[in-house]
């Protein structure tokens, strides 16, 4: 398949089907609905819709992980992990730190969802994975959140 718009730097051959703007808008509508319906008192408090999107992307498994392990108290270990993330020049909104052992924390950095970074099939899989996370975290899937928005309109 040849790309008429020059997607992917592959000599004109399309490596993956690009996602549609409609699909992209649907995902962000789901993020907006999730942000509006986010439970007060949840373990994670998003600063805004994009912060929630990055957290949900990481929680859905679309993230790089690195680990910091040291035989020090967990509070100091979290501070150490934050220093490691900062040293890697990662914005604090782009990094999530979770205690994963008695002397271990894991740093999660969500993958980019830019059009150039994620094709149609990968983006569909991400949508499905985030919808499952939403069902676990809020008790309502992403599709149900979008349907509830339609009912209000």
ROSE-4610 file (N, C-alpha, C; in Angstrom, 1 decimal, always signed):
// ROSE-4610
residu = [X/X/X/X/X/X/X/X/X/X/X/X/X/X/X/X/X/X/X/X/X/X/X/X/X/X/X/X/X/X/X/X/X/X/X/X/X/X/X/X/X/X/X/X/X/X/X/X/X/X/X/X/X/X/X/X/X/X/X/X/X/X/X/X/X/X/X/X/X/X/X/X/X/X/X/X/X/X/X/X/X/X/X/X/X/X/X/X/X/X/X/X/X/X/X/X/X/X/X/X/X/X/X/X/X/X/X/X/X/X/X/X/X/X/X/X/X/X/X/X/X/X/X/X/X/X/X/X/X/X/X/X/X/X/X/X/X/X/X/X/X/X/X/X/X/X/X/X/X/X/X/X/X/X/X/X/X/X/X/X/X/X/X/X/X/X/X/X/X/X/X/X/X/X/X/X/X/X/X/X/X/X/X/X/X/X/X/X/X/X/X/X/X/X/X/X/X/X/X/X/X/X/X/X/X/X/X/X/X/X/X/X/X/X/X/X/X/X/X/X/X/X/X/X/X/X/X/X/X/X/X/X/X/X/X/X/X/X/X/X/X/X/X/X/X/X/X/X/X/X/X/X/X/X/X/X/X/X/X/X/X/X/X/X/X/X/X/X/X/X/X/X/X/X/X/X/X/X/X/X/X/X/X/X/X/X/X/X/X/X/X/X/X/X/X/X/X/X/X/X/X/X/X/X/X/X/X/X/X/X/X/X/X/X/X/X/X/X/X/X/X/X/X/X/X/X/X/X/X/X/X/X/X/X/X/X/X/X/X/X/X/X/X/X/X/X/X/X/X/X/X/X/X/X/X/X/X/X/X/X/X/X/X/X/X/X/X/X/X/X/X/X/X/X/X/X/X/X/X/X/X/X/X/X/X/X/X/X/X/X/X/X/X/X/X/X/X/X/X/X/X/X/X/X/X/X/X/X/X/X/X/X/X/X/X/X/X/X/X/X/X/X/X/X/X/X/X/X/X/X/X/X/X/X/X/X/X/X/X/X/X/X/X/X/X/X/X/X/X/X/X/X/X/X/X/X/X/X/X]
num = [1/1/1/2/2/2/3/3/3/4/4/4/5/5/5/6/6/6/7/7/7/8/8/8/9/9/9/10/10/10/11/11/11/12/12/12/13/13/13/14/14/14/15/15/15/16/16/16/17/17/17/18/18/18/19/19/19/20/20/20/21/21/21/22/22/22/23/23/23/24/24/24/25/25/25/26/26/26/27/27/27/28/28/28/29/29/29/30/30/30/31/31/31/32/32/32/33/33/33/34/34/34/35/35/35/36/36/36/37/37/37/38/38/38/39/39/39/40/40/40/41/41/41/42/42/42/43/43/43/44/44/44/45/45/45/46/46/46/47/47/47/48/48/48/49/49/49/50/50/50/51/51/51/52/52/52/53/53/53/54/54/54/55/55/55/56/56/56/57/57/57/58/58/58/59/59/59/60/60/60/61/61/61/62/62/62/63/63/63/64/64/64/65/65/65/66/66/66/67/67/67/68/68/68/69/69/69/70/70/70/71/71/71/72/72/72/73/73/73/74/74/74/75/75/75/76/76/76/77/77/77/78/78/78/79/79/79/80/80/80/81/81/81/82/82/82/83/83/83/84/84/84/85/85/85/86/86/86/87/87/87/88/88/88/89/89/89/90/90/90/91/91/91/92/92/92/93/93/93/94/94/94/95/95/95/96/96/96/97/97/97/98/98/98/99/99/99/100/100/100/101/101/101/102/102/102/103/103/103/104/104/104/105/105/105/106/106/106/107/107/107/108/108/108/109/109/109/110/110/110/111/111/111/112/112/112/113/113/113/114/114/114/115/115/115/116/116/116/117/117/117/118/118/118/119/119/119/120/120/120/121/121/121/122/122/122/123/123/123/124/124/124/125/125/125/126/126/126/127/127/127/128/128/128/129/129/129/130/130/130/131/131/131/132/132/132/133/133/133/134/134/134/135/135/135/136/136/136/137/137/137/138/138/138/139/139/139/140/140/140/141/141/141/142/142/142/143/143/143/144/144/144/145/145/145/146/146/146/147/147/147/148/148/148/149/149/149/150/150/150/151/151/151/152/152/152/153/153/153]
x = [+0.8/+0.0/+0.9/+0.6/+1.4/+0.6/+1.3/+0.7/+0.7/-0.5/-0.5/-0.2/-0.1/+0.2/+1.6/+2.4/+3.7/+3.8/+2.8/+2.9/+4.1/+4.7/+5.8/+7.0/+8.1/+9.3/+9.8/+9.0/+9.3/+9.4/+9.7/+9.8/+8.5/+7.5/+6.1/+5.3/+5.9/+5.1/+4.5/+3.3/+2.6/+2.8/+3.5/+3.8/+2.5/+1.7/+0.4/-0.6/-1.9/-3.0/-3.1/-3.0/-3.1/-4.5/-4.6/-5.9/-6.6/-7.8/-8.6/-8.8/-9.0/-9.2/-10.5/-11.5/-12.7/-12.4/-11.5/-11.1/-10.3/-9.5/-8.8/-9.7/-10.7/-11.7/-12.5/-12.8/-13.6/-12.8/-11.5/-10.7/-10.6/-10.5/-10.4/-11.8/-12.9/-14.2/-14.3/-13.8/-13.8/-13.0/-11.8/-11.0/-11.7/-12.4/-13.2/-14.3/-15.0/-16.1/-15.5/-14.4/-13.7/-13.3/-12.8/-12.3/-13.5/-14.6/-15.8/-16.4/-16.3/-16.9/-15.9/-14.6/-13.6/-14.1/-13.9/-14.4/-13.5/-14.1/-13.4/-12.9/-11.7/-11.1/-10.5/-10.4/-9.7/-8.2/-7.5/-6.1/-5.3/-5.8/-5.1/-6.0/-5.5/-6.2/-5.6/-6.3/-5.7/-5.8/-4.7/-4.7/-5.6/-5.7/-6.5/-6.8/-7.5/-7.8/-6.6/-5.6/-4.4/-3.5/-3.5/-2.8/-3.5/-4.9/-5.7/-5.4/-5.3/-5.0/-3.7/-2.7/-1.4/-1.4/-2.1/-2.2/-2.9/-4.1/-4.8/-4.0/-3.3/-2.4/-1.4/-0.7/+0.2/-0.4/-1.6/-2.3/-2.7/-3.0/-3.4/-2.3/-1.1/+0.1/+0.9/+0.5/+1.2/+2.2/+3.3/+4.3/+5.6/+6.7/+8.0/+8.1/+8.8/+9.0/+10.5/+10.8/+12.2/+12.0/+13.0/+12.9/+14.0/+13.7/+14.7/+14.6/+15.7/+15.7/+16.9/+16.6/+17.6/+17.2/+18.1/+17.7/+17.6/+16.6/+16.4/+14.9/+14.4/+13.0/+12.2/+11.0/+10.2/+10.0/+9.8/+9.6/+10.9/+12.0/+13.3/+13.4/+12.9/+13.0/+12.1/+11.0/+10.1/+10.8/+11.4/+12.1/+13.2/+13.9/+15.0/+14.5/+13.3/+12.7/+12.3/+11.8/+11.4/+12.7/+13.8/+15.1/+15.6/+15.4/+15.8/+15.0/+13.7/+12.8/+13.2/+13.5/+13.8/+15.2/+16.1/+17.4/+17.3/+16.3/+16.0/+15.3/+15.0/+14.4/+12.9/+12.3/+10.9/+10.0/+9.0/+8.0/+7.3/+7.0/+6.3/+4.9/+4.3/+3.0/+3.1/+4.3/+4.5/+5.1/+5.2/+5.8/+5.0/+4.8/+4.0/+4.9/+4.9/+5.8/+4.9/+5.2/+4.4/+5.3/+4.9/+5.7/+5.4/+6.4/+6.2/+6.9/+7.5/+8.1/+8.6/+9.1/+9.6/+10.7/+11.5/+12.6/+12.7/+11.5/+11.5/+10.3/+10.6/+9.6/+9.7/+8.6/+8.6/+8.2/+8.9/+8.6/+8.0/+6.8/+6.1/+6.0/+6.4/+6.4/+5.5/+4.3/+3.4/+4.0/+3.6/+4.0/+3.2/+3.8/+3.2/+2.0/+0.9/-0.2/-0.3/+0.8/+0.8/+0.5/-0.1/-0.5/+0.7/+1.9/+3.1/+3.6/+3.2/+3.8/+2.9/+1.6/+0.7/-0.4/-0.3/-1.3/-2.7/-3.5/-4.9/-5.1/-4.5/-4.7/-4.2/-3.0/-2.5/-3.3/-3.9/-4.7/-6.0/-6.6/-7.8/-7.5/-6.4/-6.0/-5.9/-5.3/-5.2/-6.6/-7.4/-8.8/-9.5/-9.4/-10.0/-9.4/-8.0/-7.3/-7.7/-7.8/-8.2/-9.7/-10.5/-11.9/-12.0/-11.2/-11.2/-10.7/-9.6/-9.1/-10.2/-10.9/-12.0/-13.1/-13.4/-14.4/-14.0/-12.7/-12.1/-12.1/-11.7/-11.5/-12.8/-13.7/-14.9/-16.2/-16.1/-17.3/-18.1/-17.5/-18.2/-17.2/-17.4/-16.4/-16.4/-15.4/-15.3/-16.5/-16.9/-18.1/-19.3/-19.5/-20.6/-20.6/-19.4/-19.2/-19.6/-19.2/-19.6/-21.1/-21.7/-23.1/-23.9/-23.4/-24.0/-24.0/-22.9/-22.8/-23.8/-24.1/-25.1/-26.5/-26.7/-28.1/-28.3/-27.2/-27.4/-27.6/-27.0/-27.0/-28.4]
y = [-1.2/+0.0/+1.2/+2.2/+3.4/+4.5/+5.4/+6.4/+7.7/+8.2/+9.4/+10.7/+10.6/+11.8/+11.8/+10.8/+10.7/+10.3/+9.6/+9.2/+8.2/+8.2/+7.3/+7.6/+7.6/+7.8/+6.5/+5.9/+4.6/+4.5/+5.6/+5.6/+5.5/+6.0/+6.0/+4.8/+3.7/+2.6/+2.8/+2.5/+2.7/+1.6/+1.8/+0.7/+0.3/+1.2/+0.9/+1.9/+1.5/+2.3/+3.5/+4.7/+5.8/+5.9/+6.4/+6.5/+7.8/+7.8/+8.9/+10.0/+11.2/+12.3/+12.0/+11.3/+11.0/+10.1/+9.1/+8.2/+8.9/+9.8/+10.6/+11.5/+12.1/+12.9/+12.1/+10.9/+10.0/+9.7/+9.4/+9.1/+10.2/+11.5/+12.6/+13.0/+12.6/+12.8/+11.8/+10.6/+9.6/+10.1/+10.8/+11.3/+12.4/+13.3/+14.4/+13.8/+12.8/+12.2/+11.5/+10.9/+10.2/+11.3/+12.4/+13.5/+14.1/+14.3/+14.9/+13.9/+12.6/+11.6/+11.0/+11.5/+10.9/+11.0/+9.9/+9.8/+10.6/+11.4/+12.1/+11.1/+11.2/+10.3/+9.1/+9.0/+7.9/+8.1/+6.9/+7.0/+7.9/+8.2/+9.1/+10.3/+11.5/+12.8/+13.5/+13.5/+14.1/+15.7/+16.3/+17.8/+18.4/+17.6/+18.0/+16.8/+17.0/+15.9/+15.2/+16.0/+15.4/+14.6/+15.1/+14.3/+13.0/+13.0/+11.7/+10.8/+11.4/+10.6/+9.9/+10.6/+10.0/+8.9/+9.1/+8.1/+6.9/+7.1/+6.0/+5.2/+5.9/+5.3/+4.4/+4.9/+4.1/+2.9/+3.2/+2.1/+1.0/+1.4/+0.4/-0.4/-0.1/-0.9/-0.2/+1.0/+1.6/+2.6/+2.1/+2.9/+2.2/+3.0/+2.4/+2.4/+1.4/+1.2/+1.2/+1.8/+1.7/+1.5/+0.9/+0.5/+1.2/+1.6/+2.1/+1.2/+0.5/-0.4/+0.1/+0.2/+0.5/+0.1/-0.4/-0.8/+0.4/+1.3/+2.4/+2.5/+3.3/+3.4/+3.8/+3.3/+3.6/+5.1/+5.9/+7.3/+7.9/+7.5/+8.0/+7.5/+6.2/+5.6/+6.3/+6.8/+7.5/+8.8/+9.5/+10.8/+10.5/+9.4/+9.0/+8.8/+8.1/+7.8/+9.1/+10.1/+11.4/+12.1/+11.9/+12.6/+11.9/+10.6/+9.9/+10.3/+10.5/+10.9/+12.4/+13.2/+14.6/+14.6/+13.8/+13.7/+13.3/+12.5/+12.0/+13.1/+14.3/+15.4/+15.0/+14.3/+13.9/+14.8/+15.4/+16.3/+15.4/+16.0/+15.3/+14.8/+15.5/+15.1/+13.9/+13.6/+12.5/+11.3/+11.3/+10.2/+9.8/+8.5/+8.1/+7.1/+7.3/+6.4/+5.6/+4.3/+3.4/+2.5/+2.3/+1.4/+0.0/-0.8/-2.1/-3.2/-2.8/-3.8/-3.1/-3.9/-3.2/-2.2/-2.4/-1.5/-1.1/-1.1/-0.9/+0.0/+0.9/+1.7/+1.6/+1.7/+1.6/+3.0/+3.4/+4.7/+4.3/+4.8/+4.6/+5.9/+5.8/+6.9/+6.6/+7.1/+6.7/+7.0/+6.0/+6.2/+7.3/+7.9/+8.9/+8.4/+9.1/+8.7/+9.6/+10.3/+11.1/+10.3/+11.0/+10.3/+9.6/+10.2/+9.6/+8.4/+8.3/+7.3/+6.0/+6.2/+5.1/+5.0/+3.9/+3.8/+3.3/+3.1/+2.8/+1.6/+0.5/-0.8/-0.6/+0.0/+0.2/+1.1/+2.2/+3.1/+2.5/+1.6/+0.8/+0.0/-0.7/-1.5/-0.7/+0.5/+1.4/+1.9/+2.2/+2.6/+1.5/+0.3/-0.9/-1.1/-1.0/-1.1/+0.0/+1.2/+2.3/+2.1/+1.7/+1.4/+0.4/-0.6/-1.7/-1.1/-0.2/+0.4/+1.3/+2.1/+2.9/+2.1/+0.9/+0.1/-0.4/-0.7/-1.1/+0.0/+1.2/+2.3/+3.1/+3.2/+3.9/+3.1/+1.8/+1.0/+1.2/+1.9/+2.2/+2.3/+1.6/+1.6/+2.9/+3.0/+4.2/+4.4/+3.2/+3.3/+3.7/+3.2/+3.6/+5.1/+5.6/+7.0/+7.9/+7.5/+8.2/+8.1/+7.0/+6.9/+7.8/+7.9/+8.7/+10.2/+10.6/+11.9/+12.2/+11.2/+11.4/+11.6/+10.8/+10.9/+12.3/+12.9/+14.2/+15.3/+15.1/+16.1/+16.2]
z = [+0.0/+0.0/+0.0/-0.9/-0.9/-0.3/+0.5/+1.2/+0.3/-0.1/-0.9/-0.1/+1.2/+2.0/+2.6/+2.3/+2.8/+4.3/+4.8/+6.2/+6.3/+7.4/+7.7/+6.7/+7.3/+6.4/+5.9/+4.9/+4.5/+3.0/+2.3/+0.9/+0.2/+0.8/+0.2/+0.5/+1.1/+1.5/+2.9/+3.1/+4.3/+5.2/+6.4/+7.3/+8.1/+8.4/+9.1/+8.7/+8.9/+8.5/+9.5/+9.0/+10.0/+10.6/+11.8/+12.4/+11.9/+12.1/+11.6/+12.6/+12.2/+13.1/+14.0/+13.4/+14.1/+15.3/+15.1/+16.1/+17.2/+16.8/+17.8/+18.6/+18.0/+18.7/+19.7/+19.3/+20.1/+21.4/+21.2/+22.4/+23.4/+22.8/+23.7/+24.3/+23.6/+24.2/+25.4/+25.2/+26.3/+27.5/+27.2/+28.3/+29.0/+28.3/+28.9/+29.8/+29.3/+30.1/+31.3/+31.2/+32.3/+33.4/+32.9/+33.8/+34.6/+33.9/+34.5/+35.5/+35.3/+36.1/+37.1/+37.2/+38.1/+39.5/+40.2/+41.6/+42.5/+43.4/+44.4/+45.4/+45.9/+46.9/+46.2/+44.9/+44.2/+44.5/+44.4/+44.7/+43.9/+42.7/+41.7/+41.5/+41.7/+41.5/+40.3/+39.1/+38.0/+38.1/+37.6/+37.6/+36.5/+35.4/+34.3/+33.4/+32.3/+31.4/+30.8/+30.4/+29.8/+30.9/+32.1/+33.1/+33.3/+33.3/+33.4/+32.2/+31.0/+29.8/+29.9/+30.4/+30.5/+31.6/+32.7/+33.7/+33.2/+32.5/+32.0/+30.9/+30.1/+29.1/+29.8/+30.8/+31.6/+32.2/+32.9/+33.6/+32.7/+31.4/+30.4/+29.9/+30.3/+29.9/+28.7/+28.3/+27.2/+27.8/+28.4/+29.1/+29.2/+29.2/+29.5/+31.0/+31.5/+32.9/+33.2/+34.4/+34.9/+36.4/+37.0/+38.4/+39.2/+40.4/+41.4/+42.6/+42.9/+44.1/+45.0/+46.3/+47.2/+48.6/+49.5/+50.8/+51.8/+51.4/+52.3/+52.5/+53.5/+53.8/+52.5/+52.4/+51.2/+50.9/+51.9/+51.7/+51.0/+51.4/+50.8/+49.4/+49.2/+47.9/+46.9/+47.3/+46.4/+46.0/+47.0/+46.7/+45.7/+45.9/+45.0/+43.6/+43.5/+42.2/+41.5/+42.3/+41.7/+41.2/+41.9/+41.5/+40.2/+40.1/+38.9/+37.7/+37.9/+36.8/+36.4/+37.4/+37.1/+36.3/+36.8/+36.1/+34.7/+34.4/+33.0/+32.2/+32.8/+32.2/+31.8/+32.6/+32.4/+33.2/+32.5/+33.2/+34.3/+35.4/+36.5/+36.1/+35.1/+34.7/+33.7/+33.2/+32.3/+32.9/+34.2/+34.9/+36.1/+36.3/+37.5/+38.2/+39.6/+40.4/+41.3/+41.4/+42.2/+43.0/+44.3/+45.1/+44.7/+44.3/+43.8/+44.6/+45.7/+46.6/+47.8/+48.8/+50.0/+49.9/+48.9/+48.6/+47.1/+46.5/+45.0/+44.6/+43.7/+43.1/+41.6/+40.9/+39.4/+38.9/+37.9/+37.2/+35.9/+35.7/+34.4/+33.6/+32.3/+31.4/+30.2/+30.1/+29.1/+27.7/+26.8/+25.4/+24.7/+23.7/+22.9/+22.2/+22.0/+21.2/+19.9/+19.6/+18.4/+17.2/+16.2/+15.0/+14.4/+14.4/+13.8/+14.6/+15.9/+16.7/+16.9/+16.5/+16.8/+15.7/+14.9/+13.8/+14.3/+13.4/+13.6/+14.5/+14.2/+15.0/+16.4/+16.6/+17.9/+18.7/+18.1/+18.7/+19.2/+18.3/+18.7/+19.9/+19.9/+21.1/+22.4/+22.2/+23.4/+23.8/+22.9/+23.3/+24.1/+23.6/+24.3/+25.7/+25.8/+27.1/+28.1/+27.6/+28.5/+28.9/+28.0/+28.4/+29.5/+29.5/+30.5/+31.8/+31.8/+33.0/+33.6/+32.7/+33.2/+33.9/+33.3/+34.0/+35.3/+35.5/+36.8/+37.8/+37.3/+38.2/+38.5/+37.6/+37.8/+37.8/+37.4/+37.3/+36.1/+35.1/+33.9/+32.8/+31.7/+30.6/+29.8/+29.0/+28.2/+27.2/+26.6/+25.7/+26.5/+27.7/+28.5/+28.9/+29.2/+29.5/+28.3/+27.1/+25.9/+25.6/+25.8/+25.7/+26.6/+27.9/+28.9/+28.5/+27.8/+27.3/+26.2/+25.3/+24.3/+24.9/+25.9/+26.6/+27.2/+27.7/+28.3/+27.2/+26.0/+25.0/+24.3]
